[in-house]
Amino acid sequence: MEFLSNILSEFYKTIKWSDANYYSNLDEMSLELLDFKTPNYLSIGIGKHITDNLKSAYSIGLVNEENSVAYLFSSALLPENPSIFQRYKQGPWKPNTLLYGRIFQNGKLEGIACHHLTPRTLMLVTGVNTWQSKGPKSESNVQAQLIQNMNNFCGELNYNSDNQILGFSGLGHITEKWAIGTELYYTAKEKSGGLSLGMRYKSTESGLKAVTSFIANPVMGHYTSSYAAQVRPHIKMATRYDFNIYSYDADVSVAIEIAPRGKDQKLNARFSLLNGIGVSFSGMDTGFGPTPKQSFGIKLEFS
């Protein structure tokens, strides 16, 4: 749920942790603009701020969605009013933990455990279980990440129980603008491995950011190049080209995001030769009060 996703983002800010240097986020800006999801369900969500350490969220499924309840605990203070957030960022470092659990009406479970081990090391474990061993709705998976985030290098050790995948990825900064990285992985279930190589170029002009990235997977024969830019303070655009040298499959995607200044509203639109058109609008009206729990939001999407 977006309420808890926002709290997780606040947790990272509180512990002064950035995921911008992850190899998995090499092309994060273009992914955010081009790959937003358009759900096939309708639900009503309510988030509640219980204390500075405990949050809750409730979802009532209306179409293709089960009712659910979720709780999030953080040892780091996550104040309700963002205006007092800054003062919690000061002071010496200390280990912090975040725990999140969500249970659906049909018994499906989702969970997150995040522990800040050292100022530059973080462990993240996520999992889902539907309690069904077979069938289209069966899903049971645990993913664990150990991340070492240094000034000029970030390394990730990953394990995914779904296909028994063990992998390592790293991203290093050559200069302030250039970064290169790689990912190595082994699938025990299929007894095979693979690797990918990537590079990124960042530039900033008049406060507007632009990112160019290229990712190659020689084993699978897949190559991706993307460009994303903030063309105006409230407008972002992105384009991407995908090509596979073995199947000759190719795709071209373009996207735009408009977020008017001074308003908590956002319009996203994308077009892909393979996946068609997608549009998303989200807005938050804070006229009922200064805090998140006194606001109302709406999000419409289709593809």
Stockholm file with secondary structure:
# STOCKHOLM 1.0

chainA/1-303         MEFLSNILSEFYKTIKWSDANYYSNLDEMSLELLDFKTPNYLSIGIGKHITDNLKSAYSIGLVNEENSVAYLFSSALLPENPSIFQRYKQGPWKPNTLLYGRIFQNGKLEGIACHHLTPRTLMLVTGVNTWQSKGPKSESNVQAQLIQNMNNFCGELNYNSDNQILGFSGLGHITEKWAIGTELYYTAKEKSGGLSLGMRYKSTESGLKAVTSFIANPVMGHYTSSYAAQVRPHIKMATRYDFNIYSYDADVSVAIEIAPRGKDQKLNARFSLLNGIGVSFSGMDTGFGPTPKQSFGIKLEFS
#=GR chainA/1-303 SS CHHHHHHHHHHHHHTTCCCTTCGGGTTHHHHHHHCCCCCSCEEEEEEEECSSSEEEEEEEEEESCCCEEEEEEESSCCCSSGGGSGGGGCSCCCCEEEEEEEEETTSCEEEEEEEEEETTEEEEEEEEECSCSSSTTCCEEEEEEEEEECSSEEEEEEEETTTTEEEEEEEEESSSSEEEEEEEEEETTTTEEEEEEEEEEEEEETTEEEEEEEEEETTTTEEEEEEEEEEETTEEEEEEEEEETTTCCEEEEEEEEECCTTSSEEEEEEEETTTEEEEEEEEEECTTCSSGGGCEEEEEEEC
#=GC SS_cons         CHHHHHHHHHHHHHTTCCCTTCGGGTTHHHHHHHCCCCCSCEEEEEEEECSSSEEEEEEEEEESCCCEEEEEEESSCCCSSGGGSGGGGCSCCCCEEEEEEEEETTSCEEEEEEEEEETTEEEEEEEEECSCSSSTTCCEEEEEEEEEECSSEEEEEEEETTTTEEEEEEEEESSSSEEEEEEEEEETTTTEEEEEEEEEEEEEETTEEEEEEEEEETTTTEEEEEEEEEEETTEEEEEEEEEETTTCCEEEEEEEEECCTTSSEEEEEEEETTTEEEEEEEEEECTTCSSGGGCEEEEEEEC
//
